Amino acid sequence: MRFSKLKKSLEGFLCESLKKRVELHAAVYRQAHDSPSRVWLTFDKVQIFSAADLSFSVQHFNREQELVEQFELKPIPYNSDWEVMFLSPERKALIAASDQAEEELHRDRVWASWHLYASLLKYLNLSIEEALTSEYPLVRAFALFDRRVGKRRLLNMEHFTHSIEEKFFHIRCKVEGLNKTN
């Protein structure tokens, strides 16, 4: 889906008090290898969220290397049979380190643009209940801006599993005039 269509669709989900105040933006750096991009959300022209391929890749690589050194992981041993290499315990350990690095970055609110883009594409096809209980923190966070979430439901929300959800929750409560601190 083209970004302009995605942007229009997502901004159509915004509650009335956030319309024209929350905007989705994107930039693609075509002169760089593989055209990395950055996607960000603004609230009243102030950036509230950003997902950038280059910064994510650099931080992911650095953290992954730290984990490889910390756990003293070995490189994948060469074998003429690629399946032996593919199923090697060394490869599995390296993949686990990469996954752990990615989880840590997400916890620290560092994402690549493809994480946000994939989450937002999923969002378009979800009911509000599915969005609020999604396994993806970006989907749950954007659901808090959705017009299908009313003030009563906002007042009944107790806790969030990710800091990005809390940030979006506080913005929504502020614009709705709700004095709920979480």
C-alpha positions in Angstrom: 0.0 0.0 0.0 1.3 3.5 -0.8 2.2 5.6 2.2 -0.2 8.3 1.2 -3.1 5.9 1.3 -2.0 4.4 4.6 -1.6 7.8 6.1 -5.1 8.9 5.0 -6.6 5.6 6.2 -4.9 5.8 9.6 -5.7 9.5 10.2 -9.3 8.6 9.5 -9.3 6.4 12.6 -8.3 9.3 14.8 -10.7 10.6 17.5 -12.2 14.0 16.8 -10.0 15.8 19.3 -6.9 14.5 17.6 -7.9 15.1 14.0 -5.5 17.5 12.3 -3.3 17.5 15.5 -1.7 14.0 15.0 0.0 13.5 11.7 2.0 10.6 10.2 5.1 11.5 8.2 7.7 9.6 6.2 11.0 10.3 4.5 13.0 7.9 2.3 16.7 8.5 1.8 17.1 7.3 -1.8 20.8 8.1 -2.1 21.7 5.6 0.7 22.0 1.8 0.2 18.5 0.1 0.1 16.7 3.4 0.5 16.4 3.5 4.3 13.6 5.5 5.7 12.2 7.2 8.7 8.5 7.4 9.8 7.3 9.6 12.6 4.2 10.8 14.3 3.7 14.4 15.4 1.2 15.9 17.9 0.7 19.6 17.4 3.7 19.6 15.1 6.0 18.1 17.9 7.4 14.7 17.2 6.0 12.1 19.6 7.3 8.9 17.9 10.0 8.1 15.4 11.1 4.9 13.7 14.3 5.2 11.6 16.0 2.4 9.7 19.6 3.7 10.0 19.6 4.4 13.7 17.8 1.1 14.4 20.3 -0.8 12.3 23.3 0.8 14.0 22.0 0.3 17.5 20.9 -3.2 16.8 24.3 -4.2 15.4 26.1 -2.6 18.3 23.9 -4.3 20.9 24.1 -7.6 19.1 27.9 -7.5 19.1 27.9 -6.7 22.8 25.8 -9.8 23.4 28.0 -11.9 21.3 31.0 -10.8 23.3 29.1 -11.1 26.6 28.0 -14.7 26.0 31.3 -15.5 24.2 29.3 -16.8 21.2 31.3 -18.6 18.4 30.9 -18.0 14.7 29.0 -20.6 12.6 31.6 -23.3 11.6 32.0 -23.8 7.9 30.6 -27.0 6.4 30.1 -27.9 2.7 26.6 -29.1 3.6 24.7 -25.8 4.2 22.0 -27.6 6.2 24.6 -28.6 8.9 25.5 -24.9 9.1 21.9 -23.8 9.1 21.0 -26.1 12.0 24.2 -25.5 14.0 23.9 -24.6 17.7 26.2 -21.6 17.0 23.8 -20.2 14.4 20.9 -20.7 16.9 22.8 -18.8 19.6 23.6 -15.9 17.2 19.9 -15.7 16.2 18.9 -15.6 19.8 21.4 -12.8 20.5 20.0 -10.8 17.6 16.4 -11.4 18.8 17.4 -10.3 22.3 19.0 -7.1 20.9 15.8 -6.3 19.0 13.6 -6.8 22.0 15.8 -4.6 24.1 15.7 -1.8 21.5 11.9 -2.0 21.3 11.7 -1.8 25.1 13.8 1.4 24.8 11.5 2.7 22.1 13.9 2.2 19.2 12.2 0.9 16.0 12.9 0.6 12.3 10.4 2.1 9.9 9.4 -1.4 8.8 8.3 -2.2 12.3 5.9 0.8 12.4 4.8 0.3 8.8 4.0 -3.4 9.3 2.1 -2.6 12.6 0.0 0.1 11.0 -0.9 -2.2 8.0 -2.1 -4.8 10.5 -4.0 -2.1 12.4 -6.2 -1.3 9.4 -7.8 -4.8 9.5 -8.4 -5.1 13.3 -11.4 -4.5 15.4 -10.7 -2.1 18.3 -10.7 -5.0 20.8 -8.1 -6.9 18.7 -6.0 -3.7 18.4 -6.1 -3.0 22.1 -5.0 -6.5 22.9 -2.6 -7.0 20.0 0.9 -8.5 20.7 2.4 -5.5 19.0 3.0 -2.4 21.2 2.7 0.0 18.3 -0.7 -1.3 17.4 -1.9 -1.0 21.0 -0.5 2.5 21.2 -2.2 3.7 18.0 -5.4 2.2 19.2 -5.5 4.7 22.1 -5.9 7.5 19.5 -8.7 5.6 17.8 -12.2 7.2 17.7 -13.6 3.8 18.6 -12.1 4.1 22.1 -14.4 6.3 24.1 -13.8 8.3 27.3 -15.4 5.7 29.5 -13.1 3.0 28.2 -10.1 5.3 28.7 -11.1 5.9 32.3 -11.2 2.2 32.9 -7.7 1.5 31.5 -5.4 0.4 34.3 -1.9 -0.5 33.1 0.2 -0.7 30.0 2.9 -3.2 29.1 5.0 -0.7 27.1 6.0 2.9 27.7 4.9 4.0 24.2 1.3 3.0 25.2 1.6 5.2 28.3 2.8 8.1 26.2 -0.1 7.8 23.7 -2.6 7.3 26.6 -1.5 10.5 28.3 -1.8 12.5 25.1 -5.3 11.1 24.5 -6.4 11.9 28.1 -5.0 15.4 27.8 -6.9 16.2 24.6 -10.1 14.7 26.0 -9.8 16.7 29.2 -9.6 13.6 31.4 -7.6 13.8 34.7 -6.5 10.2 34.8 -2.9 9.5 35.6 -1.6 6.1 35.0 
